[in-house]
Amino acid sequence: MNSESLSLSWGRIRSLAIDTFSSEAKADAWLNKPHTILGNTPIATAESSYGYAEVERMLHAIGFGGTV
């Protein structure tokens, strides 16, 4: 991803995380904490198109009460 699309993706993922966790602090904590399924932090994983889709899927699952 180029820097412009990466910046847009970061904004969308962060917004989805805030909606999911109902808190900026909780969203930022989740995005920046290494996750065993991803093998990295969600925000670092979201830097690729595939990783972005995986992080987005995880946030939707969490938002709907699913497990990841």
C-alpha positions in Angstrom: 0.0 0.0 0.0 1.2 3.5 -0.7 1.4 6.0 2.2 -1.9 7.7 1.2 -3.9 4.5 1.1 -2.2 3.3 4.2 -3.3 6.5 6.0 -6.9 6.0 4.8 -6.9 2.4 5.8 -5.5 3.3 9.3 -8.4 5.7 9.7 -11.0 3.2 8.7 -9.6 0.4 10.8 -9.3 2.7 13.8 -12.9 4.0 13.3 -14.2 0.4 13.1 -12.2 -0.5 16.2 -13.6 2.5 18.1 -17.1 1.4 17.1 -16.4 -2.2 18.1 -14.9 -1.4 21.5 -16.9 1.8 22.2 -13.8 3.6 23.4 -10.8 5.2 21.7 -8.5 4.0 24.5 -9.7 0.3 24.2 -9.5 0.5 20.4 -6.0 1.8 20.4 -4.9 -0.8 23.0 -6.3 -3.6 20.9 -4.8 -2.3 17.6 -1.4 -2.0 19.2 -1.2 -5.2 21.2 0.3 -8.3 19.5 -2.3 -10.8 18.6 -1.5 -14.5 18.5 -3.7 -15.3 15.5 -2.1 -12.5 13.5 1.4 -13.0 14.7 1.7 -9.2 15.0 -0.2 -6.2 16.1 -3.5 -5.6 14.2 -2.3 -2.2 13.0 0.9 -3.6 11.6 -1.0 -6.5 10.0 -3.5 -4.1 8.4 -0.6 -2.6 6.3 -1.2 -5.2 3.6 -4.5 -5.7 1.7 -4.8 -9.2 3.0 -4.0 -8.2 6.5 -6.4 -5.3 6.4 -9.2 -7.7 5.4 -8.2 -10.1 8.3 -8.2 -7.3 10.9 -11.6 -6.0 9.6 -13.0 -9.5 9.8 -11.8 -9.9 13.3 -13.4 -6.6 14.4 -16.7 -7.5 12.8 -16.6 -10.9 14.6 -15.9 -9.2 17.9 -18.6 -6.6 17.3 -21.2 -9.3 16.7 -20.1 -11.3 19.7 -18.1 -13.9 17.8 -14.8 -15.3 18.7 -11.6 -14.9 16.8 
